Amino acid sequence: MARRLARSHRPLLAALAVFLAAGPALADDAGQIKVSKGTVHIERGGQSLPAPVGARVQVADVVVTGADGSVGILFQDASLLSAGPNSVLAIDRFSFDSTTNQGAFDTSLRTGTLAAVSGKIAKQTPDAMKVRTPAAILGVRGTEFAVRTSGPAN
C-alpha cells in the first residue's frame, strides 16, 4: 500500500521539485513581454539581450525600443506597461506579494512614450506605483495613464 501511494505521488513530487528549483529564477522576474514589434532589446547586467514575446523582464532591466519599436509588458501584479518608439524604460523596483497584493513598483521613463494600466499593487496601495521622468515623478493613483518625455529636463 505504501509503495502504491508513493508511486501515485511521483508526478506531484517531480512537479514540486521543478517548481522549487525554478523558484530563485522566477523570483527575479517582474514580468513578461507580451508584445514586441520592431527593434526592442533589454539591457541587463551590461549586456544587450533580445526582447521577443515571452522574454522575462527583471528588476534593474532597461527596456529599449528603436525608431520602429514598441513593447508591451505584463507584470506579475497584472499591471501593463506599453512603450512606444524610441523609448527607454527602466524597471527600478518591483516587489509583489500575490497573497496580500502588497508591493512596490517604480519605473523610470528616460525618453519616449509610455501607456500604463495599473494592476493589483496600485489598487491595493495607491501610492505604491511611481513613474519617474526627467521632469517629474508620477504617483499612480488611477488605473490608466499615458506619459511622454523627450529626454533630460533642462
OpenMM code with the backbone's topology and positions (N, CA, C; nanometers):
from openmm import Vec3, app, unit

residues = "MET ALA ARG ARG LEU ALA ARG SER HIS ARG PRO LEU LEU ALA ALA LEU ALA VAL PHE LEU ALA ALA GLY PRO ALA LEU ALA ASP ASP ALA GLY GLN ILE LYS VAL SER LYS GLY THR VAL HIS ILE GLU ARG GLY GLY GLN SER LEU PRO ALA PRO VAL GLY ALA ARG VAL GLN VAL ALA ASP VAL VAL VAL THR GLY ALA ASP GLY SER VAL GLY ILE LEU PHE GLN ASP ALA SER LEU LEU SER ALA GLY PRO ASN SER VAL LEU ALA ILE ASP ARG PHE SER PHE ASP SER THR THR ASN GLN GLY ALA PHE ASP THR SER LEU ARG THR GLY THR LEU ALA ALA VAL SER GLY LYS ILE ALA LYS GLN THR PRO ASP ALA MET LYS VAL ARG THR PRO ALA ALA ILE LEU GLY VAL ARG GLY THR GLU PHE ALA VAL ARG THR SER GLY PRO ALA ASN".split()
positions = [
    Vec3(0.0819, -0.1183, 0.0000),
    Vec3(0.0000, 0.0000, 0.0000),
    Vec3(0.0868, 0.1254, 0.0000),
    Vec3(0.1915, 0.1271, 0.0822),
    Vec3(0.2789, 0.2441, 0.0901),
    Vec3(0.3500, 0.2674, -0.0426),
    Vec3(0.3921, 0.1580, -0.1104),
    Vec3(0.4591, 0.1726, -0.2391),
    Vec3(0.3643, 0.2293, -0.3436),
    Vec3(0.2401, 0.1810, -0.3439),
    Vec3(0.1416, 0.2281, -0.4408),
    Vec3(0.1141, 0.3766, -0.4176),
    Vec3(0.1039, 0.4181, -0.2924),
    Vec3(0.0812, 0.5573, -0.2584),
    Vec3(0.2017, 0.6418, -0.3009),
    Vec3(0.3219, 0.5909, -0.2747),
    Vec3(0.4433, 0.6632, -0.3133),
    Vec3(0.4500, 0.6787, -0.4648),
    Vec3(0.4161, 0.5723, -0.5403),
    Vec3(0.4176, 0.5793, -0.6861),
    Vec3(0.3159, 0.6792, -0.7381),
    Vec3(0.2011, 0.6864, -0.6758),
    Vec3(0.0971, 0.7774, -0.7239),
    Vec3(0.1330, 0.9233, -0.6990),
    Vec3(0.2244, 0.9483, -0.6078),
    Vec3(0.2645, 1.0859, -0.5780),
    Vec3(0.3907, 1.1287, -0.6533),
    Vec3(0.4508, 1.0389, -0.7292),
    Vec3(0.5731, 1.0736, -0.8014),
    Vec3(0.5552, 1.1926, -0.8952),
    Vec3(0.4494, 1.1969, -0.9761),
    Vec3(0.4345, 1.3138, -1.0638),
    Vec3(0.4214, 1.4444, -0.9853),
    Vec3(0.3499, 1.4413, -0.8750),
    Vec3(0.3348, 1.5602, -0.7923),
    Vec3(0.4682, 1.6027, -0.7334),
    Vec3(0.5443, 1.5074, -0.6838),
    Vec3(0.6753, 1.5380, -0.6272),
    Vec3(0.7713, 1.5892, -0.7332),
    Vec3(0.7654, 1.5327, -0.8530),
    Vec3(0.8511, 1.5803, -0.9612),
    Vec3(0.8160, 1.7240, -0.9983),
    Vec3(0.6874, 1.7537, -1.0069),
    Vec3(0.6445, 1.8903, -1.0382),
    Vec3(0.6878, 1.9867, -0.9289),
    Vec3(0.6757, 1.9455, -0.8054),
    Vec3(0.7167, 2.0294, -0.6935),
    Vec3(0.8676, 2.0547, -0.6973),
    Vec3(0.9452, 1.9526, -0.7299),
    Vec3(1.0904, 1.9682, -0.7385),
    Vec3(1.1284, 2.0674, -0.8486),
    Vec3(1.0617, 2.0593, -0.9635),
    Vec3(1.0881, 2.1536, -1.0722),
    Vec3(1.0531, 2.2953, -1.0286),
    Vec3(0.9378, 2.3104, -0.9642),
    Vec3(0.8943, 2.4421, -0.9184),
    Vec3(0.9937, 2.5001, -0.8185),
    Vec3(1.0376, 2.4202, -0.7228),
    Vec3(1.1315, 2.4689, -0.6217),
    Vec3(1.2669, 2.5024, -0.6829),
    Vec3(1.3096, 2.4244, -0.7794),
    Vec3(1.4366, 2.4524, -0.8457),
    Vec3(1.4287, 2.5815, -0.9264),
    Vec3(1.3121, 2.6097, -0.9845),
    Vec3(1.2951, 2.7306, -1.0647),
    Vec3(1.2642, 2.8515, -0.9791),
    Vec3(1.2317, 2.8317, -0.8539),
    Vec3(1.1909, 2.9409, -0.7654),
    Vec3(1.2831, 3.0606, -0.7646),
    Vec3(1.4132, 3.0434, -0.7423),
    Vec3(1.5016, 3.1592, -0.7401),
    Vec3(1.5026, 3.2352, -0.8728),
    Vec3(1.5000, 3.1651, -0.9844),
    Vec3(1.4992, 3.2325, -1.1138),
    Vec3(1.3683, 3.3065, -1.1333),
    Vec3(1.2574, 3.2447, -1.0976),
    Vec3(1.1287, 3.3091, -1.1145),
    Vec3(1.1126, 3.4256, -1.0189),
    Vec3(1.1773, 3.4207, -0.9051),
    Vec3(1.1654, 3.5276, -0.8073),
    Vec3(1.2216, 3.6583, -0.8624),
    Vec3(1.3199, 3.6527, -0.9522),
    Vec3(1.3785, 3.7718, -1.0115),
    Vec3(1.2895, 3.8327, -1.1187),
    Vec3(1.1974, 3.7559, -1.1716),
    Vec3(1.1119, 3.8036, -1.2792),
    Vec3(1.0058, 3.8983, -1.2260),
    Vec3(0.9976, 4.0144, -1.2881),
    Vec3(0.8934, 4.1111, -1.2544),
    Vec3(0.7765, 4.0984, -1.3513),
    Vec3(0.8072, 4.0592, -1.4741),
    Vec3(0.7025, 4.0486, -1.5750),
    Vec3(0.7507, 3.9766, -1.6991),
    Vec3(0.6665, 3.9834, -1.8019),
    Vec3(0.6958, 3.9123, -1.9255),
    Vec3(0.6508, 3.9962, -2.0444),
    Vec3(0.7292, 3.9952, -2.1496),
    Vec3(0.6933, 4.0686, -2.2705),
    Vec3(0.5820, 3.9933, -2.3421),
    Vec3(0.4730, 4.0648, -2.3673),
    Vec3(0.3568, 4.0070, -2.4351),
    Vec3(0.3454, 4.0552, -2.5785),
    Vec3(0.4021, 4.1746, -2.6087),
    Vec3(0.4024, 4.2293, -2.7445),
    Vec3(0.5407, 4.2874, -2.7699),
    Vec3(0.5997, 4.2532, -2.8834),
    Vec3(0.7299, 4.3074, -2.9208),
    Vec3(0.7299, 4.3279, -3.0720),
    Vec3(0.7395, 4.4542, -3.1135),
    Vec3(0.7376, 4.4862, -3.2567),
    Vec3(0.8571, 4.5725, -3.2907),
    Vec3(0.9169, 4.5452, -3.4042),
    Vec3(1.0325, 4.6236, -3.4474),
    Vec3(1.1528, 4.5973, -3.3594),
    Vec3(1.2344, 4.7010, -3.3425),
    Vec3(1.3580, 4.6891, -3.2661),
    Vec3(1.3292, 4.7086, -3.1176),
    Vec3(1.3527, 4.6017, -3.0394),
    Vec3(1.3337, 4.6053, -2.8940),
    Vec3(1.4430, 4.5188, -2.8318),
    Vec3(1.5071, 4.5713, -2.7294),
    Vec3(1.6034, 4.4895, -2.6558),
    Vec3(1.5986, 4.5247, -2.5085),
    Vec3(1.6575, 4.4355, -2.4284),
    Vec3(1.6667, 4.4533, -2.2837),
    Vec3(1.8136, 4.4688, -2.2479),
    Vec3(1.8448, 4.5726, -2.1721),
    Vec3(1.9795, 4.5896, -2.1194),
    Vec3(1.9806, 4.5337, -1.9779),
    Vec3(2.0637, 4.4321, -1.9568),
    Vec3(2.0714, 4.3646, -1.8264),
    Vec3(2.2161, 4.3311, -1.7958),
    Vec3(2.2645, 4.3821, -1.6855),
    Vec3(2.3998, 4.3490, -1.6417),
    Vec3(2.5060, 4.3802, -1.7445),
    Vec3(2.4926, 4.4907, -1.8167),
    Vec3(2.5917, 4.5295, -1.9161),
    Vec3(2.5775, 4.4608, -2.0499),
    Vec3(2.4772, 4.3768, -2.0655),
    Vec3(2.4532, 4.3064, -2.1918),
    Vec3(2.3256, 4.3555, -2.2570),
    Vec3(2.3217, 4.3475, -2.3884),
    Vec3(2.2018, 4.3785, -2.4650),
    Vec3(2.1401, 4.2463, -2.5094),
    Vec3(2.0188, 4.2187, -2.4594),
    Vec3(1.9532, 4.0915, -2.4869),
    Vec3(1.8326, 4.1127, -2.5778),
    Vec3(1.8037, 4.0173, -2.6665),
    Vec3(1.6834, 4.0304, -2.7480),
    Vec3(1.5588, 4.0300, -2.6589),
    Vec3(1.4517, 4.0912, -2.7070),
    Vec3(1.3287, 4.1017, -2.6275),
    Vec3(1.2081, 4.0527, -2.7070),
    Vec3(1.2075, 3.9238, -2.7419),
    Vec3(1.0914, 3.8705, -2.8145),
    Vec3(0.9737, 3.8484, -2.7195),
    Vec3(0.8587, 3.8206, -2.7754),
    Vec3(0.7431, 3.7834, -2.6945),
    Vec3(0.7829, 3.6638, -2.6079),
    Vec3(0.7489, 3.6706, -2.4797),
    Vec3(0.7825, 3.5638, -2.3860),
    Vec3(0.9063, 3.5905, -2.3031),
    Vec3(0.9883, 3.6890, -2.3436),
    Vec3(1.1090, 3.7203, -2.2670),
    Vec3(1.0701, 3.7714, -2.1286),
    Vec3(1.1480, 3.7345, -2.0288),
    Vec3(1.1240, 3.7769, -1.8904),
    Vec3(1.1895, 3.9119, -1.8660),
    Vec3(1.1211, 3.9953, -1.7911),
    Vec3(1.1732, 4.1260, -1.7524),
    Vec3(1.2000, 4.1214, -1.6029),
    Vec3(1.3167, 4.1707, -1.5628),
    Vec3(1.3583, 4.1652, -1.4236),
    Vec3(1.3829, 4.3055, -1.3686),
    Vec3(1.3850, 4.3140, -1.2357),
    Vec3(1.4198, 4.4391, -1.1705),
    Vec3(1.5602, 4.4783, -1.2156),
    Vec3(1.5806, 4.6056, -1.2428),
    Vec3(1.7060, 4.6654, -1.2904),
    Vec3(1.7234, 4.6533, -1.4408),
    Vec3(1.6325, 4.5874, -1.5101),
    Vec3(1.6372, 4.5840, -1.6564),
    Vec3(1.6023, 4.7211, -1.7123),
    Vec3(1.6577, 4.7501, -1.8289),
    Vec3(1.6195, 4.8681, -1.9052),
    Vec3(1.5696, 4.8169, -2.0396),
    Vec3(1.4446, 4.8484, -2.0712),
    Vec3(1.3827, 4.8053, -2.1965),
    Vec3(1.3936, 4.9214, -2.2947),
    Vec3(1.4514, 4.8940, -2.4127),
    Vec3(1.4792, 4.9978, -2.5113),
    Vec3(1.4107, 4.9624, -2.6430),
    Vec3(1.3393, 5.0601, -2.6986),
    Vec3(1.2766, 5.0411, -2.8295),
    Vec3(1.3449, 5.1327, -2.9308),
    Vec3(1.3545, 5.0854, -3.0551),
    Vec3(1.4107, 5.1657, -3.1629),
    Vec3(1.3040, 5.2515, -3.2279),
    Vec3(1.3423, 5.3184, -3.3357),
    Vec3(1.2510, 5.4079, -3.4068),
    Vec3(1.1278, 5.3337, -3.4594),
    Vec3(1.1436, 5.2047, -3.4874),
    Vec3(1.0314, 5.1238, -3.5374),
    Vec3(0.9762, 5.0299, -3.4301),
    Vec3(1.0148, 5.0493, -3.3043),
    Vec3(0.9838, 4.9526, -3.1994),
    Vec3(0.8707, 4.9934, -3.1075),
    Vec3(0.8090, 4.8925, -3.0500),
    Vec3(0.7126, 4.9097, -2.9410),
    Vec3(0.7096, 4.7796, -2.8625),
    Vec3(0.6719, 4.7916, -2.7350),
    Vec3(0.6742, 4.6743, -2.6484),
    Vec3(0.5612, 4.6839, -2.5461),
    Vec3(0.5027, 4.5700, -2.5139),
    Vec3(0.4016, 4.5596, -2.4094),
    Vec3(0.4476, 4.4588, -2.3071),
    Vec3(0.4471, 4.4978, -2.1804),
    Vec3(0.4968, 4.4115, -2.0730),
    Vec3(0.3859, 4.3911, -1.9703),
    Vec3(0.3572, 4.2658, -1.9398),
    Vec3(0.2609, 4.2309, -1.8354),
    Vec3(0.3393, 4.1926, -1.7110),
    Vec3(0.3107, 4.2618, -1.6006),
    Vec3(0.3814, 4.2366, -1.4756),
    Vec3(0.3035, 4.1402, -1.3870),
    Vec3(0.3707, 4.0856, -1.2859),
    Vec3(0.3112, 3.9821, -1.2001),
    Vec3(0.1853, 4.0285, -1.1289),
    Vec3(0.1705, 4.1582, -1.1081),
    Vec3(0.0516, 4.2102, -1.0398),
    Vec3(-0.0590, 4.2464, -1.1382),
    Vec3(-0.0422, 4.2128, -1.2653),
    Vec3(-0.1364, 4.2402, -1.3745),
    Vec3(-0.1291, 4.3838, -1.4246),
    Vec3(-0.0256, 4.4593, -1.3855),
    Vec3(-0.0014, 4.5898, -1.4467),
    Vec3(0.0467, 4.5668, -1.5891),
    Vec3(0.0102, 4.6588, -1.6778),
    Vec3(0.0531, 4.6511, -1.8170),
    Vec3(0.1181, 4.7826, -1.8547),
    Vec3(0.2424, 4.7755, -1.9007),
    Vec3(0.3130, 4.8933, -1.9490),
    Vec3(0.3422, 4.8737, -2.0965),
    Vec3(0.3142, 4.9775, -2.1755),
    Vec3(0.3416, 4.9752, -2.3194),
    Vec3(0.4279, 5.0947, -2.3548),
    Vec3(0.5450, 5.0685, -2.4105),
    Vec3(0.6365, 5.1745, -2.4512),
    Vec3(0.6366, 5.1843, -2.6024),
    Vec3(0.6344, 5.3091, -2.6519),
    Vec3(0.6332, 5.3331, -2.7956),
    Vec3(0.7730, 5.3444, -2.8533),
    Vec3(0.7817, 5.3926, -2.9774),
    Vec3(0.9116, 5.4058, -3.0446),
    Vec3(1.0074, 5.4981, -2.9694),
    Vec3(1.1363, 5.4694, -2.9831),
    Vec3(1.2443, 5.5497, -2.9240),
    Vec3(1.2255, 5.5713, -2.7748),
    Vec3(1.1894, 5.4661, -2.7045),
    Vec3(1.1675, 5.4752, -2.5599),
    Vec3(1.2763, 5.4020, -2.4839),
    Vec3(1.3042, 5.4535, -2.3642),
    Vec3(1.3980, 5.3890, -2.2715),
    Vec3(1.3260, 5.3826, -2.1372),
    Vec3(1.2928, 5.2605, -2.0958),
    Vec3(1.2152, 5.2376, -1.9737),
    Vec3(1.2943, 5.1489, -1.8790),
    Vec3(1.3221, 5.2001, -1.7590),
    Vec3(1.3969, 5.1229, -1.6580),
    Vec3(1.2996, 5.0694, -1.5534),
    Vec3(1.3175, 4.9441, -1.5165),
    Vec3(1.2403, 4.8819, -1.4083),
    Vec3(1.3243, 4.8976, -1.2818),
    Vec3(1.2938, 5.0005, -1.2047),
    Vec3(1.3762, 5.0343, -1.0890),
    Vec3(1.3482, 4.9469, -0.9674),
    Vec3(1.2208, 4.9173, -0.9448),
    Vec3(1.1838, 4.8367, -0.8277),
    Vec3(1.0523, 4.7668, -0.8579),
    Vec3(1.0459, 4.6393, -0.8204),
    Vec3(0.9210, 4.5657, -0.8305),
    Vec3(0.9207, 4.4566, -0.7246),
    Vec3(0.8248, 4.4643, -0.6363),
    Vec3(0.8041, 4.3565, -0.5400),
    Vec3(0.6535, 4.3391, -0.5282),
    Vec3(0.6110, 4.2146, -0.5174),
    Vec3(0.4680, 4.1865, -0.5158),
    Vec3(0.4404, 4.0599, -0.4375),
    Vec3(0.3484, 4.0692, -0.3424),
    Vec3(0.3010, 3.9546, -0.2660),
    Vec3(0.1628, 3.9199, -0.3202),
    Vec3(0.1535, 3.8089, -0.3904),
    Vec3(0.0272, 3.7721, -0.4552),
    Vec3(-0.0819, 3.7330, -0.3553),
    Vec3(-0.0446, 3.7071, -0.2315),
    Vec3(-0.1441, 3.6739, -0.1294),
    Vec3(-0.2139, 3.7996, -0.0773),
    Vec3(-0.1360, 3.9042, -0.0517),
    Vec3(-0.1924, 4.0272, 0.0061),
    Vec3(-0.2099, 4.1393, -0.0964),
    Vec3(-0.1522, 4.1222, -0.2156),
    Vec3(-0.1486, 4.2250, -0.3206),
    Vec3(-0.0676, 4.3480, -0.2787),
    Vec3(0.0137, 4.3354, -0.1759),
    Vec3(0.1021, 4.4427, -0.1323),
    Vec3(0.2284, 4.4400, -0.2189),
    Vec3(0.2865, 4.5571, -0.2376),
    Vec3(0.4108, 4.5620, -0.3121),
    Vec3(0.4521, 4.7036, -0.3421),
    Vec3(0.5515, 4.7157, -0.4279),
    Vec3(0.6028, 4.8442, -0.4720),
    Vec3(0.6468, 4.8298, -0.6169),
    Vec3(0.6238, 4.9351, -0.6951),
    Vec3(0.6526, 4.9298, -0.8378),
    Vec3(0.7001, 5.0682, -0.8815),
    Vec3(0.8286, 5.0798, -0.9123),
    Vec3(0.8869, 5.2052, -0.9585),
    Vec3(0.9546, 5.1835, -1.0929),
    Vec3(0.9240, 5.2713, -1.1869),
    Vec3(0.9885, 5.2682, -1.3173),
    Vec3(1.0374, 5.4080, -1.3510),
    Vec3(1.1285, 5.4151, -1.4472),
    Vec3(1.1769, 5.5435, -1.4972),
    Vec3(1.1665, 5.5437, -1.6485),
    Vec3(1.0918, 5.6398, -1.7016),
    Vec3(1.0854, 5.6605, -1.8456),
    Vec3(1.1871, 5.7694, -1.8776),
    Vec3(1.3006, 5.7286, -1.9313),
    Vec3(1.4087, 5.8241, -1.9578),
    Vec3(1.3803, 5.9065, -2.0821),
    Vec3(1.3178, 5.8436, -2.1796),
    Vec3(1.2765, 5.9111, -2.3016),
    Vec3(1.1698, 5.8266, -2.3689),
    Vec3(1.0855, 5.8898, -2.4496),
    Vec3(0.9846, 5.8165, -2.5248),
    Vec3(0.8451, 5.8311, -2.4681),
    Vec3(0.7634, 5.7304, -2.4974),
    Vec3(0.6234, 5.7319, -2.4548),
    Vec3(0.5911, 5.6056, -2.3766),
    Vec3(0.4974, 5.6204, -2.2851),
    Vec3(0.4560, 5.5087, -2.2010),
    Vec3(0.3068, 5.5189, -2.1743),
    Vec3(0.2375, 5.4104, -2.1969),
    Vec3(0.0972, 5.3987, -2.1564),
    Vec3(0.0921, 5.2875, -2.0535),
    Vec3(0.0082, 5.3068, -1.9516),
    Vec3(0.0039, 5.2086, -1.8433),
    Vec3(-0.1382, 5.1840, -1.7968),
    Vec3(-0.1615, 5.0602, -1.7591),
    Vec3(-0.2828, 5.0205, -1.6885),
    Vec3(-0.2332, 4.9578, -1.5593),
    Vec3(-0.2678, 5.0208, -1.4475),
    Vec3(-0.2153, 4.9720, -1.3201),
    Vec3(-0.2815, 4.8408, -1.2814),
    Vec3(-0.2099, 4.7667, -1.1991),
    Vec3(-0.2571, 4.6355, -1.1555),
    Vec3(-0.2902, 4.6337, -1.0076),
    Vec3(-0.2677, 4.5208, -0.9478),
    Vec3(-0.3084, 4.4971, -0.8095),
    Vec3(-0.2312, 4.5809, -0.7082),
    Vec3(-0.1041, 4.6102, -0.7347),
    Vec3(-0.0261, 4.6893, -0.6394),
    Vec3(-0.0892, 4.8268, -0.6209),
    Vec3(-0.1159, 4.8974, -0.7314),
    Vec3(-0.1724, 5.0326, -0.7225),
    Vec3(-0.3155, 5.0310, -0.6702),
    Vec3(-0.3884, 4.9253, -0.6994),
    Vec3(-0.5253, 4.9166, -0.6485),
    Vec3(-0.5266, 4.8937, -0.4969),
    Vec3(-0.4315, 4.8150, -0.4475),
    Vec3(-0.4234, 4.7859, -0.3040),
    Vec3(-0.3692, 4.9048, -0.2251),
    Vec3(-0.2617, 4.9652, -0.2784),
    Vec3(-0.1960, 5.0774, -0.2113),
    Vec3(-0.1681, 5.1845, -0.3166),
    Vec3(-0.2542, 5.2860, -0.3262),
    Vec3(-0.2450, 5.3829, -0.4350),
    Vec3(-0.1103, 5.4528, -0.4504),
    Vec3(-0.0328, 5.4702, -0.3451),
    Vec3(0.0966, 5.5375, -0.3575),
    Vec3(0.2122, 5.4429, -0.3885),
    Vec3(0.1845, 5.3171, -0.4114),
    Vec3(0.2912, 5.2173, -0.4254),
    Vec3(0.3467, 5.2050, -0.5671),
    Vec3(0.2884, 5.2742, -0.6649),
    Vec3(0.3380, 5.2688, -0.8027),
    Vec3(0.3779, 5.4092, -0.8463),
    Vec3(0.5023, 5.4208, -0.8959),
    Vec3(0.5526, 5.5507, -0.9394),
    Vec3(0.6229, 5.5369, -1.0742),
    Vec3(0.6094, 5.6404, -1.1548),
    Vec3(0.6820, 5.6501, -1.2809),
    Vec3(0.7617, 5.7796, -1.2771),
    Vec3(0.8925, 5.7675, -1.2916),
    Vec3(0.9792, 5.8854, -1.2932),
    Vec3(1.0083, 5.9216, -1.4382),
    Vec3(1.0111, 6.0510, -1.4652),
    Vec3(1.0575, 6.1030, -1.5930),
    Vec3(1.1672, 6.2034, -1.5606),
    Vec3(1.2394, 6.2522, -1.6597),
    Vec3(1.3418, 6.3525, -1.6295),
    Vec3(1.2840, 6.4801, -1.5658),
    Vec3(1.1560, 6.5065, -1.5872),
    Vec3(1.0966, 6.6310, -1.5368),
    Vec3(1.0054, 6.6131, -1.4168),
    Vec3(0.9582, 6.4904, -1.3887),
    Vec3(0.8580, 6.4735, -1.2825),
    Vec3(0.8566, 6.3303, -1.2307),
    Vec3(0.7927, 6.3142, -1.1154),
    Vec3(0.7627, 6.1812, -1.0614),
    Vec3(0.6113, 6.1712, -1.0548),
    Vec3(0.5572, 6.0697, -1.1212),
    Vec3(0.4130, 6.0493, -1.1234),
    Vec3(0.3753, 5.9427, -1.0217),
    Vec3(0.2882, 5.9775, -0.9294),
    Vec3(0.2332, 5.8791, -0.8374),
    Vec3(0.1061, 5.8245, -0.8997),
    Vec3(0.1020, 5.6962, -0.9250),
    Vec3(-0.0113, 5.6368, -0.9950),
    Vec3(-0.1217, 5.6071, -0.8950),
    Vec3(-0.2342, 5.6744, -0.9117),
    Vec3(-0.3482, 5.6516, -0.8237),
    Vec3(-0.4684, 5.6017, -0.9021),
    Vec3(-0.4689, 5.6266, -1.0304),
    Vec3(-0.5788, 5.5811, -1.1146),
    Vec3(-0.5473, 5.4472, -1.1756),
    Vec3(-0.6211, 5.4123, -1.2768),
    Vec3(-0.5977, 5.2830, -1.3382),
    Vec3(-0.5292, 5.2921, -1.4727),
    Vec3(-0.5444, 5.4038, -1.5446),
    Vec3(-0.4821, 5.4182, -1.6760),
    Vec3(-0.4204, 5.5562, -1.6887),
    Vec3(-0.3048, 5.5619, -1.7565),
    Vec3(-0.2428, 5.6910, -1.7842),
    Vec3(-0.1428, 5.6750, -1.8975),
    Vec3(-0.1030, 5.7882, -1.9529),
    Vec3(-0.0004, 5.7913, -2.0573),
    Vec3(0.0914, 5.9081, -2.0287),
    Vec3(0.2179, 5.8945, -2.0668),
    Vec3(0.3162, 5.9990, -2.0448),
    Vec3(0.4161, 5.9968, -2.1609),
    Vec3(0.4660, 6.1160, -2.1931),
    Vec3(0.5679, 6.1277, -2.2981),
    Vec3(0.6776, 6.2194, -2.2467),
    Vec3(0.8010, 6.1819, -2.2754),
    Vec3(0.9134, 6.2673, -2.2385),
    Vec3(1.0138, 6.2649, -2.3527),
    Vec3(1.0846, 6.3761, -2.3676),
    Vec3(1.1803, 6.3855, -2.4768),
    Vec3(1.3241, 6.3784, -2.4270),
    Vec3(1.3424, 6.3424, -2.3030),
    Vec3(1.4772, 6.3258, -2.2518),
    Vec3(1.5017, 6.4128, -2.1311),
    Vec3(1.6282, 6.4350, -2.0963),
    Vec3(1.6613, 6.5090, -1.9745),
    Vec3(1.5986, 6.6486, -1.9723),
    Vec3(1.5508, 6.6872, -1.8542),
    Vec3(1.4943, 6.8212, -1.8380),
    Vec3(1.6059, 6.9232, -1.8342),
    Vec3(1.5772, 7.0414, -1.8812),
    Vec3(1.6778, 7.1488, -1.8805),
    Vec3(1.6838, 7.2174, -1.7480),
] * unit.nanometer
topology = app.Topology()
chain = topology.addChain("A")
for resn in residues:
    res = topology.addResidue(resn, chain)
    for name in ("N", "CA", "C"):
        topology.addAtom(name, app.Element.getBySymbol(name[0]), res)
